[in-house]
Amino acid sequence: MAFAEDLTAWYSADEFAQAATIDGTAVLGLFDRPAAEAALGYAGAVATRPTLRVIVAQAPAAPWVGRVVVVADEGSFVIADARPNGNGEVVFELEVA
């Protein structure tokens, strides 16, 4: 029997999700704008792309790269990369439009 996680609470506008559109299709997603830098001892890592995680069934059909995303109160972006996680979600790496 496969494990099925209930993601309803995460994708509720009353909880964590933000309203967004992908080429005009309304979705609720988890938006993250990472810090520009993370110190790792003497080395460092840089994360510059914001991400939007959505439920695949709510997103328009693939392919997703190149589509326009508008996140409420955050701005307009273009999908630079899409990574389905195998649990019914996809993480979009975004670039500022």
Beta strands, then each sheet from edge to edge (+ up, - down):
strand 1: 18-22
strand 2: 25-32
strand 3: 38-40
strand 4: 43-45
strand 5: 51-55
strand 6: 68-71
strand 7: 75-84
strand 8: 89-96
sheet 1: 1+ 2- 5+ 8- 7+ 6- 1+
sheet 2: 3+ 4-
end
